[in-house]
């Protein structure tokens, strides 16, 4: 059952996550509840709480997986690996004020669209 979840259900929950990723805590919790309910049914996991089950099964929460996908997409946009203009979505400001930035120490700000 766990393998079927990883092959058939989890890809549906993660499809295009950078576009639809839930923002509110109740929506994040509902998404993670799908994985939580399945892992609770597995042999030996019934009496464990959700974080213990994830550790036992060597899994990450869906919230963490969504965050990872967001960070990967941000990296791809910044370094030009995706055909999207960086300036359309982000503004970067030096964190060192007037000092020369030598190692890419920037703050990244998301531009809100109206």
Backbone as JSON Lines, residues from 0, in Angstrom:
{"i":0,"aa":"X","n":[0.83,-1.18,0.0],"ca":[0.0,0.0,0.0],"c":[0.88,1.26,0.0]}
{"i":1,"aa":"X","n":[1.98,1.23,0.75],"ca":[2.86,2.4,0.83],"c":[3.51,2.69,-0.52]}
{"i":2,"aa":"X","n":[3.93,1.64,-1.2],"ca":[4.55,1.82,-2.51],"c":[3.53,2.38,-3.51]}
{"i":3,"aa":"X","n":[2.3,1.92,-3.45],"ca":[1.26,2.44,-4.33],"c":[1.03,3.92,-4.06]}
{"i":4,"aa":"X","n":[1.06,4.32,-2.79],"ca":[0.91,5.73,-2.44],"c":[2.04,6.55,-3.06]}
{"i":5,"aa":"X","n":[3.28,6.07,-2.93],"ca":[4.42,6.81,-3.46],"c":[4.39,6.91,-4.98]}
{"i":6,"aa":"X","n":[3.83,5.89,-5.63],"ca":[3.83,5.86,-7.09],"c":[2.62,6.6,-7.68]}
{"i":7,"aa":"X","n":[1.45,6.46,-7.05],"ca":[0.23,6.98,-7.66],"c":[-0.35,8.24,-7.01]}
{"i":8,"aa":"X","n":[-0.29,8.33,-5.69],"ca":[-0.96,9.44,-5.0],"c":[-0.04,10.63,-4.8]}
{"i":9,"aa":"X","n":[1.15,10.4,-4.27],"ca":[2.06,11.51,-3.99],"c":[2.39,12.36,-5.22]}
{"i":10,"aa":"X","n":[2.59,11.76,-6.4],"ca":[2.82,12.61,-7.57],"c":[1.64,13.54,-7.88]}
{"i":11,"aa":"X","n":[0.42,13.1,-7.6],"ca":[-0.74,13.97,-7.8],"c":[-0.74,15.13,-6.81]}
{"i":12,"aa":"X","n":[-0.31,14.86,-5.57],"ca":[-0.26,15.91,-4.56],"c":[0.88,16.9,-4.81]}
{"i":13,"aa":"X","n":[1.89,16.47,-5.56],"ca":[3.05,17.31,-5.81],"c":[3.09,17.9,-7.21]}
{"i":14,"aa":"X","n":[2.13,17.54,-8.06],"ca":[2.13,18.02,-9.44],"c":[1.99,19.54,-9.48]}
{"i":15,"aa":"X","n":[2.88,20.21,-10.18],"ca":[2.88,21.66,-10.35],"c":[2.8,22.39,-9.01]}
{"i":16,"aa":"X","n":[3.48,21.88,-8.03],"ca":[3.41,22.43,-6.67],"c":[3.87,23.89,-6.6]}
{"i":17,"aa":"X","n":[4.75,24.3,-7.49],"ca":[5.21,25.7,-7.47],"c":[4.11,26.66,-7.91]}
{"i":18,"aa":"X","n":[3.11,26.14,-8.6],"ca":[2.01,26.99,-9.06],"c":[0.89,27.04,-8.03]}
{"i":19,"aa":"X","n":[0.54,25.91,-7.47],"ca":[-0.64,25.86,-6.6],"c":[-0.31,25.64,-5.13]}
{"i":20,"aa":"X","n":[0.92,25.63,-4.76],"ca":[1.33,25.32,-3.39],"c":[0.47,26.06,-2.35]}
{"i":21,"aa":"X","n":[-0.09,25.32,-1.41],"ca":[-0.97,25.96,-0.42],"c":[-0.23,26.97,0.44]}
{"i":22,"aa":"X","n":[-0.92,28.05,0.77],"ca":[-0.32,29.14,1.53],"c":[-0.79,29.14,2.98]}
{"i":23,"aa":"X","n":[-2.06,28.86,3.18],"ca":[-2.62,28.9,4.53],"c":[-2.35,27.59,5.27]}
{"i":24,"aa":"X","n":[-2.19,27.7,6.59],"ca":[-1.87,26.53,7.4],"c":[-2.92,25.43,7.3]}
{"i":25,"aa":"X","n":[-4.21,25.8,7.25],"ca":[-5.25,24.77,7.18],"c":[-5.15,24.0,5.86]}
{"i":26,"aa":"X","n":[-4.78,24.66,4.77],"ca":[-4.63,23.98,3.49],"c":[-3.39,23.08,3.48]}
{"i":27,"aa":"X","n":[-2.32,23.55,4.1],"ca":[-1.1,22.74,4.21],"c":[-1.39,21.5,5.04]}
{"i":28,"aa":"X","n":[-2.11,21.68,6.15],"ca":[-2.45,20.55,7.02],"c":[-3.34,19.55,6.31]}
{"i":29,"aa":"X","n":[-4.28,20.01,5.5],"ca":[-5.15,19.09,4.76],"c":[-4.36,18.28,3.75]}
{"i":30,"aa":"X","n":[-3.41,18.91,3.09],"ca":[-2.58,18.2,2.12],"c":[-1.73,17.15,2.82]}
{"i":31,"aa":"X","n":[-1.11,17.53,3.94],"ca":[-0.29,16.58,4.7],"c":[-1.13,15.48,5.34]}
{"i":32,"aa":"X","n":[-2.41,15.75,5.6],"ca":[-3.28,14.76,6.22],"c":[-3.46,13.53,5.33]}
{"i":33,"aa":"X","n":[-3.39,13.72,4.03],"ca":[-3.51,12.58,3.1],"c":[-2.38,11.59,3.37]}
{"i":34,"aa":"X","n":[-1.16,12.11,3.45],"ca":[-0.01,11.25,3.73],"c":[-0.08,10.71,5.15]}
{"i":35,"aa":"X","n":[-0.54,11.53,6.08],"ca":[-0.64,11.11,7.47],"c":[-1.6,9.95,7.67]}
{"i":36,"aa":"X","n":[-2.75,10.0,7.0],"ca":[-3.74,8.93,7.13],"c":[-3.21,7.62,6.57]}
{"i":37,"aa":"X","n":[-2.52,7.69,5.45],"ca":[-1.98,6.46,4.87],"c":[-0.89,5.87,5.75]}
{"i":38,"aa":"X","n":[0.03,6.7,6.22],"ca":[1.14,6.16,7.01],"c":[0.65,5.57,8.33]}
{"i":39,"aa":"X","n":[-0.47,6.06,8.84],"ca":[-1.01,5.53,10.09],"c":[-1.53,4.11,9.91]}
{"i":40,"aa":"X","n":[-1.92,3.75,8.71],"ca":[-2.46,2.42,8.42],"c":[-1.38,1.36,8.21]}
{"i":41,"aa":"X","n":[-0.16,1.78,8.06],"ca":[0.92,0.83,7.8],"c":[1.27,0.04,9.05]}
{"i":42,"aa":"X","n":[1.71,-1.18,8.83],"ca":[2.06,-2.08,9.92],"c":[3.19,-1.48,10.77]}
{"i":43,"aa":"X","n":[2.98,-1.44,12.07],"ca":[3.98,-0.94,12.99],"c":[3.95,0.57,13.2]}
{"i":44,"aa":"X","n":[3.08,1.27,12.52],"ca":[3.04,2.73,12.62],"c":[1.79,3.26,13.31]}
{"i":45,"aa":"X","n":[0.9,2.38,13.7],"ca":[-0.4,2.8,14.23],"c":[-0.29,3.66,15.49]}
{"i":46,"aa":"X","n":[0.62,3.34,16.39],"ca":[0.73,4.04,17.66],"c":[1.7,5.21,17.64]}
{"i":47,"aa":"X","n":[2.32,5.48,16.49],"ca":[3.27,6.6,16.38],"c":[2.54,7.87,15.96]}
{"i":48,"aa":"X","n":[3.09,9.02,16.36],"ca":[2.54,10.27,15.84],"c":[3.17,10.54,14.46]}
{"i":49,"aa":"X","n":[2.64,11.54,13.77],"ca":[3.04,11.79,12.37],"c":[4.54,12.0,12.19]}
{"i":50,"aa":"X","n":[5.19,12.87,12.95],"ca":[6.65,13.04,12.75],"c":[7.44,11.75,12.99]}
{"i":51,"aa":"X","n":[7.02,10.95,13.97],"ca":[7.71,9.67,14.21],"c":[7.53,8.73,13.03]}
{"i":52,"aa":"X","n":[6.32,8.69,12.47],"ca":[6.08,7.82,11.3],"c":[6.94,8.26,10.13]}
{"i":53,"aa":"X","n":[7.04,9.57,9.91],"ca":[7.87,10.05,8.81],"c":[9.33,9.64,8.99]}
{"i":54,"aa":"X","n":[9.83,9.77,10.21],"ca":[11.2,9.35,10.48],"c":[11.39,7.86,10.3]}
{"i":55,"aa":"X","n":[10.45,7.08,10.79],"ca":[10.51,5.62,10.69],"c":[10.49,5.18,9.22]}
{"i":56,"aa":"X","n":[9.7,5.86,8.39],"ca":[9.57,5.5,6.98],"c":[10.56,6.24,6.07]}
{"i":57,"aa":"X","n":[11.41,7.08,6.66],"ca":[12.4,7.86,5.91],"c":[11.71,8.74,4.87]}
{"i":58,"aa":"X","n":[10.69,9.47,5.3],"ca":[9.94,10.38,4.44],"c":[10.06,11.81,4.96]}
{"i":59,"aa":"X","n":[9.69,12.75,4.1],"ca":[9.55,14.14,4.49],"c":[8.08,14.52,4.38]}
{"i":60,"aa":"X","n":[7.66,15.5,5.14],"ca":[6.28,15.96,5.04],"c":[6.08,16.58,3.66]}
{"i":61,"aa":"X","n":[4.84,16.6,3.21],"ca":[4.55,17.22,1.92],"c":[4.84,18.72,1.96]}
{"i":62,"aa":"X","n":[4.66,19.33,3.12],"ca":[4.98,20.75,3.26],"c":[6.46,20.99,2.96]}
{"i":63,"aa":"X","n":[7.32,20.12,3.51],"ca":[8.76,20.27,3.26],"c":[9.1,20.01,1.8]}
{"i":64,"aa":"X","n":[8.44,19.06,1.2],"ca":[8.69,18.75,-0.21],"c":[8.24,19.91,-1.1]}
{"i":65,"aa":"X","n":[7.14,20.57,-0.75],"ca":[6.7,21.75,-1.5],"c":[7.7,22.88,-1.36]}
{"i":66,"aa":"X","n":[8.2,23.1,-0.16],"ca":[9.2,24.14,0.06],"c":[10.47,23.86,-0.75]}
{"i":67,"aa":"X","n":[10.9,22.61,-0.78],"ca":[12.08,22.23,-1.55],"c":[11.87,22.51,-3.03]}
{"i":68,"aa":"X","n":[10.69,22.17,-3.55],"ca":[10.39,22.43,-4.96],"c":[10.39,23.93,-5.24]}
{"i":69,"aa":"X","n":[9.85,24.73,-4.31],"ca":[9.86,26.19,-4.48],"c":[11.28,26.74,-4.52]}
{"i":70,"aa":"X","n":[12.13,26.24,-3.63],"ca":[13.53,26.7,-3.6],"c":[14.28,26.3,-4.85]}
{"i":71,"aa":"X","n":[14.02,25.12,-5.36],"ca":[14.68,24.68,-6.6],"c":[14.24,25.55,-7.76]}
{"i":72,"aa":"X","n":[12.95,25.84,-7.86],"ca":[12.47,26.7,-8.94],"c":[13.05,28.11,-8.82]}
{"i":73,"aa":"X","n":[13.13,28.65,-7.61],"ca":[13.73,29.97,-7.4],"c":[15.18,29.98,-7.87]}
{"i":74,"aa":"X","n":[15.92,28.96,-7.52],"ca":[17.32,28.83,-7.95],"c":[17.41,28.81,-9.48]}
{"i":75,"aa":"X","n":[16.54,28.04,-10.1],"ca":[16.55,27.95,-11.57],"c":[16.22,29.28,-12.22]}
{"i":76,"aa":"X","n":[15.28,30.03,-11.64],"ca":[14.93,31.33,-12.2],"c":[16.1,32.31,-12.07]}
{"i":77,"aa":"X","n":[16.7,32.36,-10.89],"ca":[17.79,33.31,-10.63],"c":[18.99,33.05,-11.53]}
{"i":78,"aa":"X","n":[19.32,31.78,-11.76],"ca":[20.5,31.45,-12.55],"c":[20.19,31.22,-14.02]}
{"i":79,"aa":"X","n":[19.0,31.6,-14.46],"ca":[18.67,31.56,-15.88],"c":[18.47,30.18,-16.46]}
{"i":80,"aa":"X","n":[18.15,29.21,-15.63],"ca":[17.94,27.85,-16.12],"c":[16.51,27.62,-16.59]}
{"i":81,"aa":"X","n":[15.65,28.61,-16.34],"ca":[14.27,28.59,-16.78],"c":[14.04,29.86,-17.58]}
{"i":82,"aa":"X","n":[13.29,29.77,-18.66],"ca":[13.08,30.92,-19.53],"c":[12.05,31.88,-18.93]}
{"i":83,"aa":"X","n":[12.44,32.5,-17.81],"ca":[11.6,33.47,-17.1],"c":[12.51,34.63,-16.7]}
{"i":84,"aa":"X","n":[12.04,35.83,-16.85],"ca":[12.83,37.0,-16.47],"c":[12.85,37.14,-14.95]}
{"i":85,"aa":"X","n":[14.04,37.2,-14.39],"ca":[14.19,37.34,-12.94],"c":[13.57,38.63,-12.44]}
{"i":86,"aa":"X","n":[13.71,39.69,-13.2],"ca":[13.19,40.98,-12.75],"c":[11.67,41.05,-12.73]}
{"i":87,"aa":"X","n":[11.01,40.14,-13.42],"ca":[9.54,40.1,-13.39],"c":[9.02,39.58,-12.05]}
{"i":88,"aa":"X","n":[9.83,38.8,-11.34],"ca":[9.36,38.15,-10.12],"c":[10.11,38.57,-8.86]}
{"i":89,"aa":"X","n":[11.38,38.97,-8.99],"ca":[12.19,39.23,-7.81],"c":[12.93,40.55,-7.93]}
{"i":90,"aa":"X","n":[13.22,41.15,-6.76],"ca":[14.2,42.23,-6.68],"c":[15.25,41.77,-5.69]}
{"i":91,"aa":"X","n":[16.51,42.02,-6.01],"ca":[17.59,41.6,-5.13],"c":[18.28,42.84,-4.58]}
{"i":92,"aa":"X","n":[18.53,42.83,-3.28],"ca":[19.21,43.94,-2.63],"c":[20.39,43.39,-1.83]}
{"i":93,"aa":"X","n":[21.5,44.09,-1.89],"ca":[22.68,43.69,-1.16],"c":[22.42,43.77,0.34]}
{"i":94,"aa":"X","n":[22.88,42.77,1.08],"ca":[22.69,42.77,2.53],"c":[23.83,43.5,3.23]}
{"i":95,"aa":"X","n":[24.85,43.88,2.49],"ca":[26.01,44.53,3.1],"c":[25.99,46.05,2.97]}
{"i":96,"aa":"X","n":[24.89,46.61,2.57],"ca":[24.82,48.07,2.44],"c":[25.72,48.6,1.35]}
{"i":97,"aa":"X","n":[26.68,49.44,1.73],"ca":[27.58,50.06,0.75],"c":[28.81,49.2,0.44]}
{"i":98,"aa":"X","n":[29.0,48.11,1.16],"ca":[30.18,47.27,0.96],"c":[30.05,46.44,-0.32]}
{"i":99,"aa":"X","n":[31.18,46.03,-0.85],"ca":[31.19,45.19,-2.03],"c":[30.72,43.78,-1.67]}
{"i":100,"aa":"X","n":[29.81,43.26,-2.47],"ca":[29.3,41.91,-2.25],"c":[30.18,40.96,-3.05]}
{"i":101,"aa":"X","n":[30.8,40.0,-2.36],"ca":[31.72,39.1,-3.04],"c":[31.18,37.68,-3.21]}
{"i":102,"aa":"X","n":[30.24,37.27,-2.41],"ca":[29.77,35.89,-2.47],"c":[28.26,35.79,-2.67]}
{"i":103,"aa":"X","n":[27.67,36.74,-3.3],"ca":[26.25,36.66,-3.6],"c":[25.36,36.77,-2.39]}
{"i":104,"aa":"X","n":[25.74,37.57,-1.4],"ca":[24.9,37.73,-0.22],"c":[23.83,38.76,-0.51]}
{"i":105,"aa":"X","n":[22.7,38.31,-0.98],"ca":[21.59,39.17,-1.36],"c":[20.33,38.75,-0.63]}
{"i":106,"aa":"X","n":[19.46,39.72,-0.43],"ca":[18.1,39.42,0.02],"c":[17.23,39.36,-1.22]}
{"i":107,"aa":"X","n":[16.37,38.41,-1.28],"ca":[15.51,38.21,-2.42],"c":[14.1,38.6,-2.02]}
{"i":108,"aa":"X","n":[13.5,39.51,-2.75],"ca":[12.15,39.97,-2.43],"c":[11.22,39.6,-3.56]}
{"i":109,"aa":"X","n":[10.1,38.98,-3.22],"ca":[9.09,38.58,-4.18],"c":[8.28,39.81,-4.58]}
{"i":110,"aa":"X","n":[8.12,40.03,-5.87],"ca":[7.31,41.14,-6.37],"c":[5.86,40.68,-6.41]}
{"i":111,"aa":"X","n":[4.99,41.42,-5.75],"ca":[3.57,41.08,-5.76],"c":[2.92,41.61,-7.03]}
{"i":112,"aa":"X","n":[2.11,40.8,-7.62],"ca":[1.4,41.21,-8.83],"c":[-0.01,41.63,-8.46]}
{"i":113,"aa":"X","n":[-0.48,42.66,-9.11],"ca":[-1.85,43.11,-8.82],"c":[-2.79,42.75,-9.93]}
